[in-house]
């Protein structure tokens, strides 16, 4: 018996592998009309019972899961997992004989859709399925008041894990492309010596029962079709056992039949048949495009067969004959005239004697030139040397401390010191410098206190100013020794 079971399992595995390989093989040079399809995933709910030595009077409870994939439009494979509980009893026996069995199994099945060989509808509405397969089952059974092998009556417990075979049939009803409802009946049989122990009782010395116990599983199946999308974005087909085997071929044939009948008529003789000619009345000899439309090569809105210049230069207006109205070429005299007019229109800035000249600052109550101010005097001297006709006024200032007379003399000394430095150190002629003073009269910073901003000498371009004499009063401020430039006149 064990050898027979092994041979059956091997044969089943070999057949399933061969079917899968041949189902997936693609012939070279042949267009397949079989679409990529979805997988089916289902949930089973049923009322299992065991037909054995003890009558099944109380239906049990069972549930299961399965996954199913089509091999083609008729054959498919299904993997099942199942759980069930069943009770048996014989009310006529005294004492009452009863048993309870728990069943857990897993199996692989080949399913045949018997009626999916008709081609008159896109999809089956109802399928009649036959199936069979092999698997493994674990059972745990307890029986009370059963006949033992020693001819006594008592309790018996049986359990084990065995290979099994199963067959069944069912109807499936298509509710939608993604859901169908199945009604099935499955009968399972353990293989081997324990096939008569599902109800934990055997037929020892009794000829009225069969040798084997059978696990019956009538059930309702809720089935869902799961699948992704094809490369073109369309949804995958329903499982092939629901689909018409000739659906894709039929669609291709329908598309071929819907194509227009070839008609080579070309009314205007432009080489484009009427069926694809957008202008089937173009004049004879007119150049046309692939749609039979008269060409306008230079896109000047004058068709080529009317255009005396079909390739006129772009960017120019054209006349009624399509000839571009190109202006006459420009001559050298035109260029000279344009340049002269442009030059004459240029407004050059009016020369001005306004110069921005720096000012120099002094320490408190002093009129000698600080070393840091020599750079500013150099800038004033540079302007005077670059502009020979320019004269500069040096105006001395003080802050508001001290008396007015004292500040007047101090502002004079500061202006005079600045002029002496320009003459002696930078070579500026004395007659180009005009000395002015203001004392504390012109303040930049309005304050009565010390202000380095107000202790300054400003330089500005002369506009008719005259030299101012030293104001009356004693000497004011302090200054370092100064050696005059005899070449400058003092």
C-alpha positions as CSV (number, residue, x, y, z in Angstrom):
1,X,0.0,0.0,0.0
2,X,2.8,2.4,0.9
3,X,4.5,1.8,-2.4
4,X,1.2,2.5,-4.3
5,X,0.8,5.8,-2.5
6,X,4.3,6.9,-3.4
7,X,3.7,6.0,-7.1
8,X,0.5,8.0,-7.1
9,X,2.2,11.1,-5.6
10,X,5.1,10.8,-8.1
11,X,2.7,10.5,-11.0
12,X,0.6,13.4,-9.9
13,X,3.7,15.7,-9.5
14,X,5.1,14.7,-12.9
15,X,1.8,15.4,-14.7
16,X,1.3,18.8,-13.0
17,X,4.8,19.9,-13.9
18,X,4.5,18.8,-17.5
19,X,1.1,20.6,-17.9
20,X,2.6,23.8,-16.4
21,X,5.7,23.6,-18.7
22,X,3.6,23.0,-21.9
23,X,1.1,25.6,-20.9
24,X,3.8,28.3,-20.6
25,X,5.7,27.3,-23.8
26,X,5.4,29.9,-26.6
27,X,5.7,28.9,-30.2
28,X,8.1,31.0,-32.3
29,X,6.5,32.9,-35.0
30,X,3.0,32.4,-33.6
31,X,0.8,35.2,-32.3
32,X,-0.9,34.1,-29.0
33,X,-4.5,35.2,-28.5
34,X,-4.5,34.1,-24.8
35,X,-4.6,37.1,-22.5
36,X,-2.8,37.4,-19.2
37,X,-5.3,36.6,-16.6
38,X,-6.0,37.0,-12.9
39,X,-5.6,34.6,-9.9
40,X,-8.5,33.4,-7.9
41,X,-8.4,33.5,-4.1
42,X,-11.4,32.0,-2.2
43,X,-12.8,31.5,1.2
44,X,-14.8,28.3,1.9
45,X,-17.5,27.7,4.5
46,X,-19.1,24.3,4.8
47,X,-20.8,21.6,6.8
48,X,-18.4,18.6,6.8
49,X,-19.4,15.1,7.9
50,X,-17.8,11.6,8.0
51,X,-19.4,8.6,6.4
52,X,-18.1,5.7,8.4
53,X,-19.0,3.0,10.8
54,X,-21.1,5.4,12.9
55,X,-23.8,7.3,11.2
56,X,-23.3,11.0,10.6
57,X,-26.3,12.7,12.1
58,X,-25.0,16.1,13.3
59,X,-23.3,18.2,10.5
60,X,-20.1,19.8,11.6
61,X,-18.4,23.1,10.8
62,X,-15.6,23.7,8.3
63,X,-13.7,26.5,6.7
64,X,-10.9,26.8,4.2
65,X,-8.8,28.9,1.9
66,X,-7.7,28.3,-1.7
67,X,-5.7,29.8,-4.5
68,X,-6.5,28.9,-8.1
69,X,-4.6,29.7,-11.4
70,X,-5.7,28.8,-14.9
71,X,-3.4,26.8,-17.1
72,X,-5.6,27.4,-20.1
73,X,-9.4,27.9,-20.7
74,X,-10.3,24.4,-19.4
75,X,-7.6,23.2,-17.0
76,X,-6.5,25.0,-13.8
77,X,-4.6,24.1,-10.6
78,X,-5.8,24.9,-7.1
79,X,-4.1,24.7,-3.7
80,X,-6.4,24.2,-0.7
81,X,-6.1,24.5,3.0
82,X,-9.0,23.2,5.1
83,X,-10.2,22.8,8.7
84,X,-13.3,20.9,9.8
85,X,-15.0,19.4,12.8
86,X,-17.6,16.5,12.5
87,X,-19.7,14.5,14.9
88,X,-21.2,10.9,14.4
89,X,-23.6,8.9,16.4
90,X,-25.7,5.7,16.2
91,X,-29.0,6.3,18.2
92,X,-30.0,2.6,17.7
93,X,-27.1,1.2,19.6
94,X,-27.2,0.6,23.3
95,X,-25.2,2.1,24.8
96,X,-25.2,5.1,22.4
97,X,-22.2,5.1,20.0
98,X,-20.7,8.5,19.1
99,X,-17.5,10.1,17.9
100,X,-16.0,13.6,17.3
101,X,-13.3,14.3,14.7
102,X,-11.1,17.3,13.9
103,X,-9.7,17.5,10.4
104,X,-6.9,19.7,9.0
105,X,-5.7,19.2,5.4
106,X,-3.7,20.7,2.6
107,X,-4.0,19.6,-1.1
108,X,-3.3,20.3,-4.7
109,X,-6.0,19.8,-7.3
110,X,-6.4,19.8,-11.0
111,X,-9.8,21.5,-11.9
112,X,-11.5,21.0,-15.2
113,X,-14.1,23.5,-16.4
114,X,-16.3,21.1,-18.4
115,X,-18.6,23.7,-20.1
116,X,-16.0,26.3,-21.1
117,X,-15.8,24.8,-24.6
118,X,-18.6,26.9,-26.1
119,X,-17.6,30.1,-27.9
120,X,-20.9,32.0,-28.3
121,X,-20.5,34.4,-25.4
122,X,-17.6,36.5,-24.1
123,X,-17.7,35.0,-20.6
124,X,-19.3,32.0,-18.9
125,X,-22.1,32.9,-16.5
126,X,-22.1,29.4,-14.8
127,X,-19.2,26.9,-14.7
128,X,-19.5,23.2,-14.0
129,X,-16.2,22.1,-12.4
130,X,-14.8,18.6,-11.8
131,X,-11.7,18.3,-9.7
132,X,-9.4,15.8,-8.1
133,X,-6.1,15.9,-6.3
134,X,-3.7,14.6,-3.6
135,X,-2.7,16.0,-0.3
136,X,-1.9,15.5,3.4
137,X,-4.4,15.4,6.2
138,X,-4.1,15.4,10.0
139,X,-7.0,14.0,11.9
140,X,-7.8,13.6,15.6
141,X,-10.8,11.4,16.4
142,X,-12.4,10.1,19.7
143,X,-15.2,7.5,19.8
144,X,-17.3,6.3,22.7
145,X,-18.9,2.9,23.3
146,X,-17.3,1.3,20.3
147,X,-16.3,-2.3,19.8
148,X,-12.6,-2.8,20.5
149,X,-10.4,-5.5,19.0
150,X,-10.7,-7.5,22.2
151,X,-14.5,-7.6,21.7
152,X,-15.1,-5.2,24.6
153,X,-17.0,-1.9,24.3
154,X,-15.3,1.3,25.4
155,X,-13.7,4.6,24.3
156,X,-11.2,4.7,21.4
157,X,-8.9,7.6,20.3
158,X,-7.2,7.8,16.9
159,X,-5.0,10.5,15.4
160,X,-2.4,10.7,12.7
161,X,-1.1,12.4,9.5
162,X,-1.7,10.6,6.3
163,X,-1.6,11.1,2.5
164,X,-5.1,11.5,1.0
165,X,-6.9,11.7,-2.3
166,X,-9.9,13.8,-3.0
167,X,-12.4,14.3,-5.8
168,X,-15.4,16.6,-6.2
169,X,-17.6,18.6,-8.4
170,X,-19.2,22.0,-8.2
171,X,-21.0,24.9,-9.8
172,X,-19.7,28.5,-9.9
173,X,-21.8,31.5,-10.6
174,X,-20.2,34.7,-12.1
175,X,-21.4,37.7,-10.2
176,X,-19.0,40.3,-11.6
177,X,-15.6,40.3,-13.4
178,X,-13.9,40.3,-9.9
179,X,-16.2,38.0,-7.9
180,X,-18.0,34.6,-8.3
181,X,-19.8,32.3,-5.9
182,X,-19.2,28.6,-5.8
183,X,-21.2,25.6,-4.5
184,X,-19.0,22.5,-4.3
185,X,-19.0,19.0,-2.9
186,X,-15.6,17.4,-2.0
187,X,-15.0,13.8,-0.8
188,X,-11.6,13.0,0.8
189,X,-10.2,9.6,1.5
190,X,-7.1,8.8,3.6
191,X,-4.6,6.5,2.0
192,X,-3.2,3.5,3.9
193,X,-4.2,1.3,6.8
194,X,-5.9,4.1,8.8
195,X,-8.5,4.9,6.2
196,X,-11.2,3.3,8.4
197,X,-10.4,5.3,11.5
198,X,-11.7,8.8,10.8
199,X,-14.5,8.2,13.3
200,X,-12.2,6.3,15.6
201,X,-14.1,3.0,15.0
202,X,-13.6,0.2,12.5
203,X,-15.7,-2.7,11.3
204,X,-14.2,-5.4,13.4
205,X,-16.4,-8.4,13.0
206,X,-19.2,-6.5,11.4
207,X,-19.9,-6.9,7.7
208,X,-22.6,-4.1,7.4
209,X,-20.1,-1.2,7.0
210,X,-17.5,-0.4,4.4
211,X,-13.8,-0.8,5.0
212,X,-13.1,3.0,4.6
213,X,-14.4,6.2,6.2
214,X,-14.9,9.2,3.9
215,X,-14.6,12.9,4.7
216,X,-17.4,14.8,3.0
217,X,-17.3,18.6,2.6
218,X,-20.2,20.3,1.0
219,X,-19.4,24.0,1.1
220,X,-20.0,27.5,-0.2
221,X,-17.0,29.3,-1.8
222,X,-16.6,33.1,-2.0
223,X,-14.1,33.7,-4.8
224,X,-12.2,36.9,-5.7
225,X,-10.2,37.5,-8.9
226,X,-6.9,39.3,-8.1
227,X,-4.6,40.7,-10.8
228,X,-2.5,43.7,-11.8
229,X,-2.4,45.6,-15.0
230,X,-0.9,44.7,-18.4
231,X,2.0,46.6,-20.0
232,X,-0.4,48.9,-21.8
233,X,-2.2,49.9,-18.6
234,X,-5.3,47.7,-19.1
235,X,-6.6,45.4,-16.4
236,X,-5.8,41.7,-16.7
237,X,-8.5,39.3,-17.9
238,X,-10.7,37.3,-15.6
239,X,-9.3,33.7,-15.0
240,X,-9.2,31.9,-18.3
241,X,-11.8,29.3,-17.3
242,X,-14.4,32.2,-17.3
243,X,-13.2,33.7,-20.6
244,X,-14.2,32.7,-24.2
245,X,-11.1,30.9,-25.7
246,X,-11.8,32.8,-29.0
247,X,-12.5,36.2,-27.5
248,X,-9.2,37.8,-28.5
249,X,-9.2,36.2,-31.9
250,X,-12.8,37.3,-32.4
251,X,-11.9,40.9,-31.5
252,X,-9.1,40.8,-34.1
253,X,-11.4,39.4,-36.8
254,X,-14.0,42.1,-35.9
255,X,-11.4,44.8,-36.2
256,X,-10.3,43.4,-39.6
257,X,-13.9,43.3,-40.8
258,X,-14.4,46.9,-39.7
259,X,-11.6,48.2,-41.9
260,X,-12.8,50.1,-45.0
261,X,-12.6,48.4,-48.4
262,X,-9.7,49.7,-50.4
263,X,-10.9,52.1,-53.1
264,X,-8.1,53.4,-55.4
265,X,-10.2,56.2,-56.9
266,X,-8.3,59.5,-57.2
267,X,-10.6,62.1,-58.6
268,X,-8.1,65.0,-58.9
269,X,-5.2,62.8,-60.1
270,X,-2.8,64.1,-57.5
271,X,-1.6,60.6,-56.5
272,X,-3.6,60.6,-53.2
273,X,-6.7,58.3,-53.2
274,X,-10.0,59.8,-52.2
275,X,-10.3,57.9,-49.0
276,X,-7.3,59.8,-47.5
277,X,-7.4,62.9,-49.6
278,X,-8.4,66.0,-47.6
279,X,-8.7,68.0,-50.9
280,X,-10.0,65.8,-53.7
281,X,-10.4,68.8,-56.1
282,X,-6.9,70.3,-56.3
283,X,-6.1,71.6,-59.8
284,X,-4.1,69.5,-62.2
285,X,-0.4,69.7,-61.7
286,X,-0.7,71.3,-58.2
287,X,1.9,70.0,-55.7
288,X,0.3,68.3,-52.7
289,X,1.3,66.9,-49.3
290,X,0.7,63.3,-48.1
291,X,-3.0,64.3,-47.3
292,X,-3.6,65.6,-50.7
293,X,-3.6,69.3,-49.6
294,X,-2.1,71.9,-52.0
295,X,1.3,73.0,-50.8
296,X,2.4,76.4,-49.7
297,X,6.1,75.8,-49.4
298,X,7.1,79.3,-48.2
299,X,4.0,79.7,-46.0
300,X,3.2,83.1,-47.5
301,X,-0.5,82.1,-47.8
302,X,-0.2,81.9,-51.6
303,X,-0.5,78.3,-52.7
304,X,2.4,77.0,-54.8
305,X,0.4,76.6,-58.0
306,X,-0.6,80.3,-57.8
307,X,2.8,81.5,-56.4
308,X,5.2,83.0,-58.9
309,X,7.9,82.8,-56.2
310,X,7.1,79.6,-54.2
311,X,10.2,79.9,-52.2
312,X,10.3,83.6,-51.4
313,X,12.6,84.8,-48.6
314,X,11.0,84.7,-45.1
315,X,10.2,87.9,-43.2
316,X,8.9,90.0,-46.1
317,X,5.4,90.8,-47.2
318,X,4.3,89.4,-50.5
319,X,2.1,90.7,-53.2
320,X,-0.9,88.9,-54.7
321,X,1.4,86.7,-56.8
322,X,3.4,85.6,-53.8
323,X,6.5,87.7,-54.8
324,X,8.4,89.0,-51.7
325,X,8.5,92.8,-51.6
326,X,12.2,93.0,-50.7
327,X,13.5,96.7,-50.3
328,X,16.3,98.0,-52.5
329,X,19.8,97.2,-51.2
330,X,21.5,100.0,-49.2
331,X,24.3,102.0,-50.8
332,X,27.5,103.5,-49.3
333,X,25.9,107.0,-49.5
334,X,22.9,105.7,-47.5
335,X,25.3,104.4,-44.9
336,X,27.2,107.7,-44.7
337,X,24.0,109.7,-44.5
338,X,22.6,107.5,-41.7
339,X,25.9,107.7,-39.7
340,X,26.1,111.5,-40.1
341,X,22.5,111.9,-38.9
342,X,23.2,109.7,-35.9
343,X,26.3,111.6,-34.9
344,X,24.4,114.9,-35.3
345,X,21.7,113.7,-33.0
346,X,24.2,112.9,-30.2
347,X,24.1,115.4,-27.4
348,X,27.5,115.7,-25.8
349,X,27.7,117.0,-22.3
350,X,28.5,120.7,-21.9
351,X,32.0,121.3,-20.4
352,X,31.8,122.4,-16.8
353,X,34.3,123.8,-14.3
354,X,32.5,122.0,-11.5
355,X,35.0,119.8,-9.7
356,X,34.7,117.8,-6.6
357,X,37.7,118.7,-4.5
358,X,38.5,117.2,-1.1
359,X,38.7,119.3,2.1
360,X,41.4,118.9,4.8
361,X,40.9,118.9,8.6
362,X,43.1,120.4,11.4
363,X,43.8,119.5,15.0
364,X,42.3,121.7,17.8
365,X,43.7,125.3,17.7
366,X,46.3,124.4,15.1
367,X,46.9,125.4,11.5
368,X,49.9,123.1,10.6
369,X,49.1,120.4,7.9
370,X,48.7,116.9,9.3
371,X,50.6,114.2,7.5
372,X,47.3,112.3,6.8
373,X,46.0,115.3,4.8
374,X,48.8,115.5,2.3
375,X,47.1,112.9,0.0
376,X,44.1,115.3,-0.3
377,X,46.4,118.2,-1.2
378,X,48.0,116.0,-3.8
379,X,44.6,115.4,-5.4
380,X,43.9,119.2,-5.5
381,X,47.3,119.8,-7.1
382,X,46.7,117.0,-9.7
383,X,43.4,118.7,-10.8
384,X,45.2,122.1,-11.1
385,X,48.0,120.6,-13.2
386,X,45.6,118.8,-15.5
387,X,43.5,121.9,-16.0
388,X,45.9,124.8,-16.7
389,X,43.1,127.4,-17.0
390,X,41.6,126.5,-13.6
391,X,41.9,128.5,-10.4
392,X,41.0,127.3,-6.9
393,X,39.8,129.1,-3.8
394,X,41.1,127.8,-0.4
395,X,38.6,128.8,2.3
396,X,39.6,128.4,6.0
397,X,37.1,127.5,8.8
398,X,37.1,127.0,12.5
399,X,34.8,125.6,15.1
400,X,32.7,127.9,17.4
401,X,35.0,127.9,20.4
402,X,37.0,131.1,21.1
403,X,36.2,134.7,20.2
404,X,35.1,135.7,16.7
405,X,38.3,137.7,16.1
406,X,40.5,134.9,17.2
407,X,38.7,132.4,15.0
408,X,38.9,134.8,11.9
409,X,42.7,134.9,12.2
410,X,42.9,131.1,12.8
411,X,40.8,130.4,9.7
412,X,43.1,132.7,7.7
413,X,46.2,130.9,9.0
414,X,44.7,127.5,8.0
415,X,43.9,128.6,4.5
416,X,47.3,130.2,4.1
417,X,49.0,127.0,5.4
418,X,47.1,124.9,2.8
419,X,48.1,127.3,0.0
420,X,51.8,127.3,1.1
421,X,51.8,123.5,1.1
422,X,50.3,123.3,-2.4
423,X,53.0,125.8,-3.6
424,X,56.0,124.5,-1.8
425,X,55.4,120.7,-1.8
426,X,53.3,120.2,-5.0
427,X,54.6,122.9,-7.3
428,X,51.3,124.8,-7.8
429,X,51.8,128.4,-9.0
430,X,50.7,130.8,-6.3
431,X,48.7,133.0,-8.7
432,X,46.3,130.0,-9.3
433,X,45.3,130.0,-5.6
434,X,42.9,132.5,-3.9
435,X,42.8,132.7,-0.1
436,X,39.5,133.2,1.6
437,X,38.5,132.8,5.2
438,X,35.2,132.7,7.2
439,X,36.2,132.0,10.8
440,X,33.3,130.3,12.6
441,X,30.7,131.6,10.2
442,X,30.1,128.5,8.1
443,X,29.8,125.4,10.2
444,X,29.0,121.9,8.8
445,X,28.3,120.6,12.3
446,X,26.1,122.9,14.3
447,X,27.7,122.8,17.7
448,X,29.4,125.2,20.2
449,X,31.9,122.6,21.2
450,X,34.9,121.1,19.6
451,X,34.3,119.7,16.0
452,X,37.0,118.3,13.7
453,X,34.5,118.6,10.8
454,X,34.3,122.4,11.3
455,X,38.1,122.8,11.6
456,X,38.8,122.6,7.9
457,X,39.9,124.2,4.7
458,X,37.7,123.7,1.7
459,X,38.7,123.9,-2.0
460,X,36.4,125.0,-4.8
461,X,36.8,126.2,-8.4
462,X,37.1,130.0,-8.5
463,X,34.2,131.9,-10.0
464,X,35.4,135.5,-9.8
465,X,36.4,135.5,-6.1
466,X,39.3,137.8,-4.9
467,X,42.0,137.2,-2.3
468,X,41.0,138.2,1.2
469,X,43.5,140.0,3.4
470,X,44.5,138.9,6.9
471,X,41.9,140.0,9.4
472,X,42.9,142.4,12.2
473,X,43.9,140.9,15.5
474,X,46.8,139.2,17.2
475,X,48.1,135.9,15.9
476,X,45.9,132.8,16.5
477,X,46.6,129.1,16.7
478,X,49.8,127.1,16.6
479,X,51.7,125.8,13.7
480,X,55.0,124.2,13.0
481,X,58.1,125.9,11.5
482,X,57.5,126.6,7.8
483,X,60.0,127.4,5.2
484,X,58.7,129.3,2.3
485,X,59.5,128.8,-1.3
486,X,61.5,131.7,-2.6
487,X,60.8,130.7,-6.1
488,X,57.1,131.3,-5.4
489,X,57.8,135.0,-4.4
490,X,58.2,134.8,-0.6
